[in-house]
Amino acid sequence: MATTLPAPPIERACFWLARQPAEAGEALAGEQQADIVIVGAGLTGLWSAIHLLTLEPGLKVAVVEAERIGYGASGRNAGILSDTIDHSHALAIDHFGVDEARRLAALGRSNLTELIGFLQARGIDCDLKRSGILTTALSPEQRIGLEASLKSARELGVDDWRLLSAEETRAEIHSDLYQGALFNPAGGVLDPVRLTNGLAREARRLGARIFEQSAVFSLERAGSGMRLRTAGGTLRAKRCVLGMSAYTHLLVPRAKHRFLPLFDYVLVSEKLTAAQRETIGWHKRQGVSDARSFFNYYRLTDDDRILWGTSEAAYYPPNRVDRGCDHSAQHYAQLKISFIEHFPALRELEFPWAWGGAICATTRFSPFFGRALGGRVLYGLGFTGHGLGTTHLTGKILAHLALRRDSELLNLKLVRELPFPYPPEPIRRWAVGQVSRALRRVDRGEPPNLLLRCLDALGIGLSS
Ligand SMILES: Cc1cc2nc3c(=O)[nH]c(=O)nc-3n(C[C@H](O)[C@H](O)[C@H](O)COP(=O)(O)OP(=O)(O)OC[C@H]3O[C@@H](n4cnc5c(N)ncnc54)[C@H](O)[C@@H]3O)c2cc1C
């Protein structure tokens, strides 16, 4: 449940946003025009702008954002950058078949190399630390699961993942809970707000105009193009790209059949003292998650705080994504408990920062693409809590779609095929509750129940 306690607005609650307060940007006013307009100044919107202007320098690109740059998940995330486009290689095989999964695995790697190369070439400093990612096992069963993950990765041509024993894992990060880990050297950790701000600067340098504090409330046809409206003005363009992620249904209601808006919650601690730091080790500062269905993910910040998050996301019927969902006292309490279970020596550590943000889940754990207003509006979303790297790729795909340019990316199955739909309300809230309860039982070591086995048989399960 969303908390009813007084809770600070996200701009003050979120560690990343609060430490880089933004000046109020220019709002959309009067009648404006562009070749392509993008709604949403998160990672999808900003990468779309950058790819558009790289493909066609001189194009008139405008970005229209309801709040501030990075207000959505892009400014609120854990900053763990990974190369996987899907949630796991095994799920990619389940959802797309081995050949396509192999293509996605290679694409995930090349996407990450391109993204990091771009940041370096354009001088975008976002405290990126290429520390790799550890997936830890908290039980012997999970350790067997990691061995299967390693096998799937190798089957797809990813040969640099390494399995760590319990002792090796505990030597990296000192928690007695660890029964082993899988190390993926690709990726690492970064500051998400420094990333989005850096991309916004680069998009502007390439010629994009970014309007903030300008919530779009309608999209409509205008001759062969389209027009959007905000309280302050209108903007006419040939085509429109939506980089709205979990908010997409607010402008394109039918998109909600293909995704579920969910809220993920995280805590950030006070700075660790040198003694506290010594108790946990973690000298290589890897991004970490564990191998449960509802896992904890965590990392050190550049100034030695612990960010502690949970993938046990909340659904607020019917598809709510408003400020009332930004805090959850229940999730914060659970996060604190799971943290102390991992690091009992740090039980006194305070977590002055706590917030949530909307992610968009799909039944296949990877993004999908859609069109509205006869192809004048294009959208891509569905990162299922995993978009830091994939938004770079999605932005490139959207830029090609908006310019009607060909690219081999457009024949990816995730571009051509839609994910299996979620049921409508009120069945949706019931189904989310049932699946969540069943997954919690699996995380406690019980076998998947009939419901989960049926979902697996339909190819929309989560067991891989
Ligand atoms: C707590 C949390 C932790 C996460 N951790 C990680 C992680 O460690 N690694 C990882 O890879 N991914 C992580 N993610 C997921 C990742 O942040 C997202 O996949 C990614 O940021 C999505 O970017 P986006 O631009 O598509 O969406 P968003 O960043 O949500 O951007 C959508 C934008 O659209 C704007 N908007 C909405 N409605 C309107 C409107 N009507 N008019 C104008 N603008 C509008 C919003 O204000 C927002 O700025 C996490 C997400 C959360 C919430």
The ligand as an SDF file (V2000), in Angstrom:
LIG
                    3D

 53 58  0  0  0  0  0  0  0  0999 V2000
   13.6650    2.1900   -8.1590 C   0  0  0  0  0  0  0  0  0  0  0  0
   14.1490    1.7730   -9.5190 C   0  0  0  0  0  0  0  0  0  0  0  0
   15.3680    1.1160   -9.6570 C   0  0  0  0  0  0  0  0  0  0  0  0
   15.8360    0.7470  -10.9240 C   0  0  0  0  0  0  0  0  0  0  0  0
   17.0840    0.2250  -11.0330 N   0  0  0  0  0  0  0  0  0  0  0  0
   17.5920   -0.0500  -12.2620 C   0  0  0  0  0  0  0  0  0  0  0  0
   18.9390   -0.4920  -12.4060 C   0  0  0  0  0  0  0  0  0  0  0  0
   19.6920   -0.5690  -11.4430 O   0  0  0  0  0  0  0  0  0  0  0  0
   19.3660   -0.8240  -13.6490 N   0  0  0  0  0  0  0  0  0  0  0  0
   18.5690   -0.7140  -14.7540 C   0  0  0  0  0  0  0  0  0  0  0  0
   18.9920   -1.0540  -15.8560 O   0  0  0  0  0  0  0  0  0  0  0  0
   17.3040   -0.2300  -14.6520 N   0  0  0  0  0  0  0  0  0  0  0  0
   16.8020    0.1110  -13.4420 C   0  0  0  0  0  0  0  0  0  0  0  0
   15.5400    0.6170  -13.3330 N   0  0  0  0  0  0  0  0  0  0  0  0
   14.7310    0.7830  -14.5650 C   0  0  0  0  0  0  0  0  0  0  0  0
   15.1580    2.0130  -15.3770 C   0  0  0  0  0  0  0  0  0  0  0  0
   15.2860    3.1140  -14.5310 O   0  0  0  0  0  0  0  0  0  0  0  0
   14.1070    2.2780  -16.4570 C   0  0  0  0  0  0  0  0  0  0  0  0
   13.9650    1.1190  -17.2650 O   0  0  0  0  0  0  0  0  0  0  0  0
   14.4630    3.4380  -17.3700 C   0  0  0  0  0  0  0  0  0  0  0  0
   14.8530    4.5560  -16.6380 O   0  0  0  0  0  0  0  0  0  0  0  0
   13.2720    3.7840  -18.2480 C   0  0  0  0  0  0  0  0  0  0  0  0
   13.5490    5.0070  -18.8870 O   0  0  0  0  0  0  0  0  0  0  0  0
   12.4100    5.7340  -19.7070 P   0  0  0  0  0  0  0  0  0  0  0  0
   13.0080    6.9780  -20.2500 O   0  0  0  0  0  0  0  0  0  0  0  0
   11.8070    4.7910  -20.6850 O   0  0  0  0  0  0  0  0  0  0  0  0
   11.2680    6.0640  -18.6570 O   0  0  0  0  0  0  0  0  0  0  0  0
   11.1940    7.1960  -17.5330 P   0  0  0  0  0  0  0  0  0  0  0  0
   12.5140    7.5210  -16.9880 O   0  0  0  0  0  0  0  0  0  0  0  0
   10.1460    6.7640  -16.5620 O   0  0  0  0  0  0  0  0  0  0  0  0
   10.7190    8.4690  -18.3280 O   0  0  0  0  0  0  0  0  0  0  0  0
    9.3880    8.7320  -18.6760 C   0  0  0  0  0  0  0  0  0  0  0  0
    9.2230   10.2450  -18.6480 C   0  0  0  0  0  0  0  0  0  0  0  0
    7.9670   10.5840  -19.2260 O   0  0  0  0  0  0  0  0  0  0  0  0
    7.4910   11.7240  -18.5220 C   0  0  0  0  0  0  0  0  0  0  0  0
    6.0560   11.8460  -18.7410 N   0  0  0  0  0  0  0  0  0  0  0  0
    5.0790   11.0350  -18.2710 C   0  0  0  0  0  0  0  0  0  0  0  0
    3.8700   11.4930  -18.6610 N   0  0  0  0  0  0  0  0  0  0  0  0
    4.1010   12.6020  -19.4170 C   0  0  0  0  0  0  0  0  0  0  0  0
    3.2530   13.5040  -20.1010 C   0  0  0  0  0  0  0  0  0  0  0  0
    1.9140   13.3600  -20.1160 N   0  0  0  0  0  0  0  0  0  0  0  0
    3.8150   14.5430  -20.7610 N   0  0  0  0  0  0  0  0  0  0  0  0
    5.1750   14.7080  -20.7720 C   0  0  0  0  0  0  0  0  0  0  0  0
    6.0250   13.8600  -20.1350 N   0  0  0  0  0  0  0  0  0  0  0  0
    5.4960   12.8230  -19.4740 C   0  0  0  0  0  0  0  0  0  0  0  0
    7.8520   11.3970  -17.0730 C   0  0  0  0  0  0  0  0  0  0  0  0
    7.8100   12.5520  -16.2560 O   0  0  0  0  0  0  0  0  0  0  0  0
    9.2260   10.8070  -17.2260 C   0  0  0  0  0  0  0  0  0  0  0  0
   10.2570   11.7560  -17.0920 O   0  0  0  0  0  0  0  0  0  0  0  0
   15.0330    0.9950  -12.0850 C   0  0  0  0  0  0  0  0  0  0  0  0
   13.8120    1.6570  -11.9420 C   0  0  0  0  0  0  0  0  0  0  0  0
   13.3710    2.0480  -10.6840 C   0  0  0  0  0  0  0  0  0  0  0  0
   12.0640    2.7780  -10.5710 C   0  0  0  0  0  0  0  0  0  0  0  0
  1  2  1  0
  2  3  1  0
  2 52  2  0
  3  4  2  0
  4  5  1  0
  4 50  1  0
  5  6  2  0
  6  7  1  0
  6 13  1  0
  7  8  2  0
  7  9  1  0
  9 10  1  0
 10 11  2  0
 10 12  1  0
 12 13  2  0
 13 14  1  0
 14 15  1  0
 14 50  1  0
 15 16  1  0
 16 17  1  0
 16 18  1  0
 18 19  1  0
 18 20  1  0
 20 21  1  0
 20 22  1  0
 22 23  1  0
 23 24  1  0
 24 25  2  0
 24 26  1  0
 24 27  1  0
 27 28  1  0
 28 29  2  0
 28 30  1  0
 28 31  1  0
 31 32  1  0
 32 33  1  0
 33 34  1  0
 33 48  1  0
 34 35  1  0
 35 36  1  0
 35 46  1  0
 36 37  1  0
 36 45  1  0
 37 38  2  0
 38 39  1  0
 39 40  1  0
 39 45  2  0
 40 41  1  0
 40 42  2  0
 42 43  1  0
 43 44  2  0
 44 45  1  0
 46 47  1  0
 46 48  1  0
 48 49  1  0
 50 51  2  0
 51 52  1  0
 52 53  1  0
M  END
$$$$
